[in-house]
Amino acid sequence: MVNNQLDLNLLKTFTKVLELGSFTQAARALKQPKSRISKAISRLEKELNVQLLRRTTRSVTATTAGHSLYLKTYPLIKDMEAELSQLSEQSQKLQGILRLSAPEDFGHTLLGDLITDFNDLYPEINFDVILANDFVDLTKQNIDLAFRIGKLDDSNLIQKKIGDVELILVATPNYLKKYGSPLTKKDLSTHKMLTFIKLDQNIEFDPLGEIIKQADLKTRFACNSFPVLYSLVMKHKGIALIPDFYCRDQLLSGELVRILPTFSAGRRGIHLIYPPSKSMPLRLRTFIDFASNKLQSHF
């Protein structure tokens, strides 16, 4: 018979183990000995009279019953924790830590100013920022909010679109003075082409792929870092494919020139991604509103 007085801390421990996929990581997150985590899971399984986890020396996975319990209890526990956090914050100043993730190019351009402007208004909020071109797991990495560019898979995360980015071809006036300005796609075959390429969720993302086939081009350099491409093009090393937001100021100042203005490698959406919650922490909700308003006006 199931105990109606079930200790909620046992459920909290159980969801943390599955959330992080490890007894060791759960113990670290909950600041408890690993042995206590193991005992808590055993006690929960005993009280429910069902096996919830399969344990090996290398991994922890949920049984069918464990997976069902996790899906039902995880949102409730997160909402309860957020509600308690919000009640506490209502009697305090906006403070604490926000953990953010963003692509490398976004971090090099817009994110720094966004955070410092926010900090001018709320100086007691600190930020931990992870820059990564690959999508990070918000739950496992304990990320509050992520900025993501491009096509997104369906998930239980909130996806708030804040704008679009266009990939355009650019070069410096000095480079064009030396090598000439291409007027058609075919003309690009005589130039040093620098392009972006990466594996996006096991699918190769090559935005110049189609034009390369059409014009029989050969790229001189391809990598998965827009900052690297930007650095090379600013040193007059070739024509590069760059996000428009990355080089907007340089285009206005004349430091860069857009090549083939009618050509576009496509537009990709920019989204804010965060876990659903009925009781979102006040500092996170405030930052989301601030970032949305500021970036939507930018794009």
C-alpha positions in Angstrom: 0.0 0.0 0.0 1.4 3.4 -1.0 2.2 5.8 1.9 0.0 8.9 1.6 2.6 10.7 3.8 5.3 10.3 1.2 8.4 12.6 1.9 8.5 15.1 -0.9 12.3 15.3 -0.5 12.5 11.7 -1.9 10.7 12.8 -5.0 13.0 15.9 -5.3 16.0 13.6 -5.0 14.6 11.2 -7.6 13.9 13.9 -10.2 17.4 15.4 -9.6 19.0 12.0 -10.3 17.2 11.6 -13.6 17.6 15.3 -14.5 21.4 15.0 -14.2 21.7 11.3 -15.1 24.0 10.5 -12.2 23.9 9.9 -8.5 27.2 11.7 -8.2 25.9 14.8 -10.0 22.7 14.8 -8.0 24.7 14.5 -4.7 26.8 17.5 -5.8 23.7 19.6 -6.8 21.8 18.8 -3.6 25.0 19.1 -1.5 24.5 15.7 0.1 26.7 12.5 0.3 26.2 10.1 -2.6 25.3 7.4 -0.1 22.3 9.5 1.1 21.1 9.9 -2.5 21.2 6.2 -3.0 19.4 5.5 0.2 16.7 8.0 -0.7 16.0 6.3 -4.0 15.9 2.9 -2.3 13.5 4.2 0.3 11.2 5.8 -2.4 11.2 2.5 -4.4 10.3 0.6 -1.2 7.5 3.0 -0.3 6.0 2.9 -3.8 6.7 -0.8 -4.1 8.1 -0.4 -7.6 11.5 -0.2 -9.3 12.1 3.3 -10.6 15.8 3.2 -11.7 18.2 0.8 -13.4 21.7 1.3 -12.0 24.9 0.3 -13.7 28.5 1.3 -12.9 28.3 3.8 -15.7 24.8 5.1 -16.0 21.4 5.5 -14.4 18.2 5.1 -16.5 14.5 5.1 -15.7 12.3 2.1 -15.8 8.9 2.6 -17.4 7.4 3.4 -14.1 10.2 5.7 -13.2 9.9 7.6 -16.5 6.2 8.0 -16.0 6.7 9.3 -12.4 9.4 11.7 -13.6 7.2 13.2 -16.3 4.4 13.8 -13.8 6.4 15.1 -10.8 9.3 17.1 -12.4 7.1 20.1 -13.6 5.3 20.1 -10.2 8.6 20.2 -8.2 10.1 22.9 -10.4 7.0 25.0 -10.1 7.0 24.6 -6.3 10.6 25.5 -6.1 10.1 28.6 -8.3 7.0 29.6 -6.3 9.0 29.5 -3.1 11.9 31.4 -4.8 9.5 34.1 -6.0 7.9 34.5 -2.6 11.4 35.1 -1.2 12.3 37.5 -4.0 9.2 39.6 -3.6 10.5 40.8 -0.2 14.0 41.4 -1.5 15.8 43.4 -4.2 16.4 41.7 -7.6 19.5 39.7 -7.0 21.0 36.3 -7.5 22.6 34.5 -10.5 21.4 34.0 -14.0 23.0 31.3 -16.1 22.8 32.0 -19.9 23.9 30.2 -23.0 24.4 31.7 -26.5 26.1 31.0 -29.8 29.7 32.3 -30.0 28.9 35.0 -32.6 25.9 36.3 -30.7 28.1 36.5 -27.5 30.8 38.4 -29.3 28.4 41.1 -30.6 25.1 41.7 -28.8 25.2 39.8 -25.5 27.9 41.8 -23.7 26.1 45.1 -24.2 22.8 43.5 -23.3 24.1 42.2 -20.0 25.9 45.4 -19.0 22.9 47.5 -19.8 20.7 45.2 -17.7 23.3 45.3 -14.8 23.2 49.1 -14.8 19.5 48.7 -13.8 19.9 45.7 -11.6 23.5 45.6 -10.2 22.9 42.8 -7.7 22.2 40.2 -10.4 25.2 38.3 -11.5 25.7 36.3 -14.8 27.3 33.0 -15.7 27.6 32.9 -19.5 28.4 29.8 -21.6 29.2 30.5 -25.3 28.8 27.4 -27.4 27.8 26.9 -31.1 26.3 23.5 -30.3 23.0 23.4 -28.4 23.5 22.8 -24.7 21.0 20.9 -22.6 19.4 23.5 -20.4 18.4 21.0 -17.7 21.7 19.1 -17.4 23.7 22.3 -17.5 21.4 24.2 -15.2 20.8 27.0 -17.7 18.1 29.5 -17.0 17.9 31.0 -20.5 19.5 30.3 -23.9 19.7 32.4 -27.1 19.5 30.1 -30.2 19.7 30.8 -33.9 18.2 28.6 -36.6 15.6 25.9 -36.8 14.5 24.4 -33.5 13.2 21.0 -32.7 9.8 20.7 -31.0 10.3 20.4 -27.3 8.7 21.3 -24.0 10.8 24.4 -23.7 9.3 27.9 -24.3 10.6 29.3 -27.6 10.2 33.1 -27.9 11.2 34.6 -31.3 12.9 38.0 -31.0 14.0 38.5 -34.6 15.7 37.1 -37.7 19.3 37.0 -38.9 20.4 37.0 -42.6 23.7 35.5 -43.8 25.3 37.9 -46.3 28.6 38.1 -48.3 31.0 40.8 -47.3 34.6 42.0 -48.0 36.8 45.0 -47.2 37.3 47.8 -49.8 41.0 47.0 -49.7 40.4 43.4 -50.7 38.0 44.4 -53.5 40.5 47.0 -54.8 43.1 44.3 -55.1 40.9 41.5 -56.5 38.0 43.3 -58.1 34.3 43.3 -57.1 32.3 40.3 -58.3 29.1 41.3 -60.1 27.6 37.8 -60.5 27.7 34.4 -58.7 30.1 33.1 -61.4 32.6 35.9 -60.7 33.0 34.4 -57.2 35.0 31.6 -58.7 38.1 33.8 -58.9 37.9 35.0 -55.3 39.0 33.6 -52.0 35.8 32.4 -50.4 35.5 32.0 -46.6 32.4 30.3 -45.4 30.6 28.9 -42.4 30.1 25.2 -42.0 29.1 23.0 -39.1 27.2 19.9 -38.0 23.8 21.1 -36.7 22.1 18.2 -34.9 24.0 15.7 -37.0 23.0 17.5 -40.2 25.7 19.4 -42.1 24.8 23.1 -42.3 26.6 24.7 -45.3 24.8 27.9 -46.2 26.9 28.4 -49.3 26.4 24.9 -50.5 23.8 25.7 -53.2 25.7 28.7 -54.7 28.9 26.6 -54.7 27.2 24.0 -56.9 25.7 26.6 -59.2 28.8 28.7 -59.8 31.3 25.8 -59.4 33.1 27.5 -56.6 35.8 26.3 -54.3 35.9 27.6 -50.8 39.4 28.5 -49.5 38.5 28.2 -45.9 35.5 26.9 -44.0 35.0 26.7 -40.2 32.2 26.8 -37.6 33.1 30.1 -36.1 31.8 33.4 -37.4 34.3 35.4 -35.2 37.1 33.6 -37.0 35.6 34.4 -40.4 35.0 38.0 -39.4 38.7 38.4 -38.3 39.9 37.0 -41.6 37.7 39.2 -43.7 38.7 42.3 -41.7 42.4 41.4 -42.5 41.5 41.5 -46.3 41.8 37.7 -46.7 38.7 37.1 -48.8 34.9 37.3 -49.1 33.1 35.9 -46.1 29.6 34.8 -45.2 28.7 36.7 -42.1 25.4 37.3 -40.1 24.1 40.8 -40.9 23.9 41.7 -37.2 27.6 40.9 -36.8 28.8 43.4 -39.3 26.0 46.1 -39.4 28.2 48.9 -37.9 31.1 48.0 -40.3 28.8 48.2 -43.3 27.5 51.6 -42.2 31.0 52.9 -41.7 32.3 51.6 -45.0 34.8 49.2 -43.4 33.0 46.4 -45.1 31.1 46.2 -48.4 28.2 43.8 -49.1 28.9 41.6 -52.1 26.0 40.7 -54.4 23.4 42.6 -52.4 20.5 40.6 -53.9 22.0 37.3 -52.7 21.0 35.9 -49.3 21.9 32.6 -47.8 18.6 32.6 -46.0 17.1 34.1 -42.9 17.1 32.2 -39.6 15.1 33.0 -36.5 16.6 34.1 -33.2 14.8 32.7 -30.2 14.9 33.0 -26.4 14.6 29.4 -25.0 13.7 28.7 -21.4 11.9 26.0 -19.3 8.1 26.4 -18.8 7.1 27.4 -15.3 4.0 28.8 -13.7 6.2 30.6 -11.1 9.3 31.8 -12.9 11.9 33.5 -10.7 11.5 37.3 -10.8 15.1 38.0 -11.9 14.6 35.6 -14.9 11.3 37.1 -15.9 12.7 40.6 -15.7 15.7 39.7 -17.9 13.5 38.0 -20.5 11.3 41.1 -20.8 14.3 43.4 -20.9 16.1 41.3 -23.6 13.0 40.8 -25.7 12.3 44.6 -25.9 15.9 45.6 -26.5 16.7 42.9 -29.1 13.3 43.2 -31.0 14.1 46.9 -31.6 17.6 45.9 -32.8 16.3 43.4 -35.3 
